[in-house]
Amino acid sequence: MKTVKDILDSKGYEIWSVKPDATVFEAVKLMAERGVGSLLVMDGDKLIGIVTERDYARKIILEDKSSKNTAVADVMTRKLLCATPDRTIDECMALMTDKRARHLPVLEHKRVVGVVSIGDLVKAMLNEQQVLIDHLQHYISG
């Protein structure tokens, strides 16, 4: 069974983050530049939240606030779902589906080591299924 570590080994351990006093505009701009849907909110080395495109849509646009005048700390999600590198893809998929989350910070010994998205999990599951299909086809024809 594949784990979060397997995904990070494949996609990389890069972490995109902002400080809590950054503006929402700065955060959304960084998300666009990096092609990601979320940023970790870090106070030094400490993970204190996550800000997502969904936070922007619901807490800035729908509430008619200014992204240039609102701090990330005012809209970030503070109650975090996290995983460890040894969690399985299935466990993470169940957690994210149940809690309706699309991004999962990965912590090892309370230190952030990466982030996995629901897309990363789906891709890994599809790859795992394709390997199984290939093995079964080889077995049947072999």
N, C-alpha and C positions, 0 to 999 in steps of 0.2 A: 504494500500500500504506500503510495506516494505521500510525502509530508510537505509542510510549508518550506522546510529547508531545501527540498528538491526544487520547488518553484523558484526560490530566491537564488539558488545556485544557477538556475537556467536564465532567469530574467535580470538578475543583478540585485545588489544590495543598496542601490542608490536611494537616498531619502531626501524628499523635498519638504522644506519646513519654513515657517514664518514665526516671528515673535508675536506675542499677544498684543503688543501695542502697534503693530503694522495696521495699515488701513485695509478694509475689505477690498478696495480697488487694487491695492498692491498685491493682495493675495490672489484675486481673480486673474490679474495680469500674469503673475507667475505661473498659475495653473495653465493658462493659455499658451505661454511660452514653452512650457515643459510637456504639454499634451497630457496632463493628468486631471483627474476630477476631484482631487483632495490634496490638502497639505496638512502635515502634522503641525501642531502649535507647540513650540518648544520654549521653555524658559531655561536657557543654558542647555544642559544635557537632560533636563527633566521634561518628559512628555506631559502636557497639561490639557491637551484637547486636540480636536481635529476640525478643520473647516473644509466644507465641501461646496460643490456647485449647488447642491440642494439647499444648504444653509443660505447661500446668496439669494437664491430664488425665493425662498420662503421668508427670510428674515430681513431682507433688504428691499427687493423689488415689491413683494406683496404688501409690505408695511410702509412703502413709499419713503424709505430712508435713503440717505446719500452714502454711497459706497466710499466716497472720498473723505467723508467726515465720521465714519463709524469704524471703531477698532475691531480687529478680529476677535478680541476677547469678549466683545459684546454679542457675537453671533455664533461663536464656535460651539461645538458639541463637547460637553465636559465629561459626560458619562461614557467612557470608552469601552468598546469591546476590543480585546487584544488576544493574540495567539502567541504561542511559543513555537520555535522552529520544529519541534517534534510532533506537533498536532497534525493529524491526517487531513487530507483534502476533504474527505467526507465529513469530518467533524466540523471543519471551518465552514463548509457549504451549509450544513444544517444550522449552525449558529447564525450565519449571516442571513439565511433565508428566514429563520424564525424572528430575528430582530430587525429585519428589513434594512440591513446595512450593506454598503457596497465596497467599503474599504476597511481593512483590518491591519492595524499596526502590529508588528511582530517584535516581541520583547524577549530578551535573553538576559537573565540575572538583572532585571529591572532596567536594562539598557535597550534602546531602540536599535534594531538591526535591519529593519526593512518594513515594507508594506506590501500586502497582497490585496488585489481587487477581486471582485466576483468574476470578472472576465479572466483573470489569471487562473482562478480555480476551474472555471468551465473549460478553458483551453487545456489545462493539465488533465482533466477528466477525459476529454475527447481524445487526447493523445494516448492516454492509458487504454481506452477502449479500442483504439485503432491497433495498438500493439497486440492486444488480446485477439482481435479479429484476424490479424495477420498470422498469429500463431495457430489459431484454429483452422484457417484456410490451408496453411502448410501441413498441419496434421492430417486434415481430411484428404488432401491431394497427395500426400507423401507416402 
